[in-house]
């Protein structure tokens, strides 16, 4: 990892991953921003990044990103458009998700991983 990359990661409180679990659709940028701002207030994050869109459903894309950080620097917001629900993973769920992504060797759909984690609870 380059020094600049490490500095960038250390300067943010969290990176929010907004994952739409039940639809092929993406959310409007303004809606994603509002959701993340709300969740950032809840956890007390001042400086944060946002990752949303089609690539957040690809486990290999997330695996490359997660290899450069630690679990406490990521926050995962799950969105279910059909139920009109969104929620932030608990610390335990987030840690399981982080581990599963790092251990994934294929192009698994992230929504399926999240569904398995949800069924565990």
C-alpha positions as CSV (number, residue, x, y, z in Angstrom):
1,X,0.0,0.0,0.0
2,X,1.3,3.4,-0.9
3,X,1.9,6.0,1.9
4,X,-0.7,8.3,0.3
5,X,-3.4,5.5,0.3
6,X,-2.6,4.7,4.0
7,X,-2.9,8.4,4.9
8,X,-6.3,8.7,3.1
9,X,-7.6,5.6,4.9
10,X,-6.5,6.9,8.3
11,X,-8.1,10.4,7.8
12,X,-11.6,9.0,7.5
13,X,-13.8,7.8,10.4
14,X,-15.6,5.3,8.2
15,X,-16.4,4.3,4.7
16,X,-20.1,3.7,4.2
17,X,-21.1,0.9,1.8
18,X,-24.7,1.3,0.6
19,X,-25.8,-2.1,-0.7
20,X,-29.2,-2.6,-2.4
21,X,-30.1,-6.2,-1.6
22,X,-33.3,-6.9,-3.4
23,X,-33.2,-5.0,-6.7
24,X,-31.2,-4.5,-9.8
25,X,-31.8,-0.8,-9.5
26,X,-29.4,1.8,-8.1
27,X,-30.5,4.6,-5.7
28,X,-30.4,8.3,-6.5
29,X,-27.2,10.0,-5.3
30,X,-29.3,12.4,-3.2
31,X,-31.0,9.5,-1.4
32,X,-27.7,7.7,-0.7
33,X,-26.2,10.9,0.7
34,X,-29.2,11.5,3.0
35,X,-29.0,7.9,4.3
36,X,-25.3,8.1,4.9
37,X,-25.5,11.5,6.6
38,X,-28.2,10.1,9.0
39,X,-26.1,7.0,9.8
40,X,-22.9,9.0,10.2
41,X,-24.7,11.1,12.9
42,X,-25.8,8.0,14.7
43,X,-22.2,6.5,14.9
44,X,-20.5,9.9,15.3
45,X,-18.5,9.9,12.1
46,X,-17.4,13.3,11.0
47,X,-15.2,12.4,8.0
48,X,-16.4,9.6,5.9
49,X,-16.5,8.2,2.4
50,X,-19.4,6.7,0.5
51,X,-19.4,3.7,-1.8
52,X,-22.6,2.8,-3.6
53,X,-23.8,1.4,-6.9
54,X,-23.4,-1.7,-8.9
55,X,-19.8,-2.5,-7.9
56,X,-20.7,-2.8,-4.2
57,X,-22.5,-6.0,-5.1
58,X,-19.3,-7.6,-6.4
59,X,-17.4,-9.5,-3.6
60,X,-14.1,-9.3,-5.5
61,X,-14.3,-5.5,-5.7
62,X,-15.0,-5.2,-2.0
63,X,-12.3,-7.8,-1.2
64,X,-9.7,-5.5,-2.9
65,X,-10.9,-2.6,-0.9
66,X,-11.3,-4.4,2.4
67,X,-7.7,-5.7,2.2
68,X,-6.5,-2.1,2.7
69,X,-8.5,-1.4,5.8
70,X,-9.8,-2.8,9.1
71,X,-13.3,-3.8,10.0
72,X,-13.9,-0.8,12.3
73,X,-13.4,1.6,9.3
74,X,-16.3,0.2,7.3
75,X,-20.0,0.6,7.9
76,X,-22.5,-1.3,5.8
77,X,-26.0,0.1,5.1
78,X,-28.4,-2.5,3.7
79,X,-31.3,-1.3,1.6
80,X,-34.4,-3.3,0.8
81,X,-36.4,-1.2,-1.8
82,X,-39.3,-3.6,-1.9
83,X,-39.8,-3.4,1.9
84,X,-38.8,0.3,2.0
85,X,-36.2,-0.4,4.7
86,X,-32.6,0.5,5.3
87,X,-30.4,-0.4,8.3
88,X,-26.8,-0.3,9.5
89,X,-25.2,-3.6,10.2
90,X,-24.3,-4.2,13.9
91,X,-20.7,-4.5,14.8
92,X,-21.0,-8.3,15.0
93,X,-22.7,-8.5,11.6
94,X,-20.2,-6.1,10.0
95,X,-17.3,-8.2,11.3
96,X,-18.8,-11.4,9.9
97,X,-19.4,-9.7,6.6
98,X,-15.9,-8.3,6.5
99,X,-14.4,-11.8,7.2
100,X,-16.6,-13.5,4.6
101,X,-15.7,-11.0,1.9
102,X,-12.0,-11.4,2.6
103,X,-12.4,-15.2,2.4
104,X,-14.5,-15.1,-0.8
105,X,-12.7,-16.6,-3.9
106,X,-15.4,-16.0,-6.5
107,X,-17.6,-13.2,-7.8
108,X,-20.3,-13.9,-5.3
109,X,-23.2,-11.5,-5.0
110,X,-22.8,-9.5,-1.8
111,X,-26.5,-9.5,-1.3
112,X,-26.5,-13.3,-0.9
113,X,-23.7,-13.0,1.7
114,X,-25.8,-10.4,3.6
115,X,-28.9,-12.6,3.4
116,X,-27.0,-15.5,5.0
117,X,-25.7,-13.2,7.8
118,X,-29.3,-11.9,8.4
119,X,-30.6,-15.5,8.7
120,X,-28.0,-16.2,11.4
121,X,-29.6,-13.7,13.7
